[in-house]
Amino acid sequence: MSAAHWDGALLIETDVSAQRYEHTVRHAKNGGWDQIAFQMYRRGSYRGIYGETEVDVASGDISVIDLGKPYVKESTDEADLNLIVPRSTVERHLPALRHGMVLMRSAPLARLAQIHLEGLLSCMDQIEAPAAHHAIDAFLILLSGTGLTDDVPAARPFLRATARRCAEDVIRHRLGKGEIDIAALARACGVSRATLYHLFADDGGVHAFVQAERLALAWRLVQELPGVPLQDIADRCGFHDAAGFSRAFRRAFDASPSAARGQAIPVDAPSLDTPCKWIDSVTRLRGPGEA
């Protein structure tokens, strides 16, 4: 288990064996619990009863636990991420939240919430309390569905960083599956098309980022698959015109795809292995008055 604590809020990463856990009324009362927990299963599953609500939770789902109320659950071996927030903070953004609610992994918000929690986890040792609380506000705003339209300036950079990472993930997943639908991409990230373009402004726009990722993948496959025809590699990277692929590749790397086989990766070649860190995106996407 690892944890970070920020003035009443707690982020806990756990990896535990199968267990049965009962949180009784006495536990809640004696412990003085007045927090809400958001539990995201990264591996494993459980069945539980939260008040009168029966729930089944699987990997990728996010459950809501009112620690002031009783519950019981039986889980498999599990790895999970728990964000525990004071009730007063949660109710500012999510007054209708219910004990035992589950955000299913198939819901559009689930992926965004997962990215946000993983981002906060990635910087838990370096983020100070004020910024952490802004990030937690952003998480609650995200779950409320108001997104970037919410009038909490300090939370916006964290929302933008999560939307940006979501867009990167969707783009990389679809590199070889035809053209990227910008409207669908914006919807998947919970932002408008205009905001999506803003998130990639430093890259020259969404299409420029997509092109750079396709070329990065092409360079890797040219290096790693010397026996695979170049047209097959072009198709896998989303270049369905051989001449267009060759021209784009040469402009990016000053070498044709066939000549690049066996060469070392250029220093300035885009990399699929090192996406921008979530906290770095927060800093880069911070606007005026959003300290």
Order of alpha helices (4+ residues) and beta strands (2+ residues): beta-beta-beta-alpha-beta-beta-beta-beta-beta-beta-alpha-beta-alpha-alpha-alpha-alpha-alpha-alpha-alpha-alpha-alpha-alpha
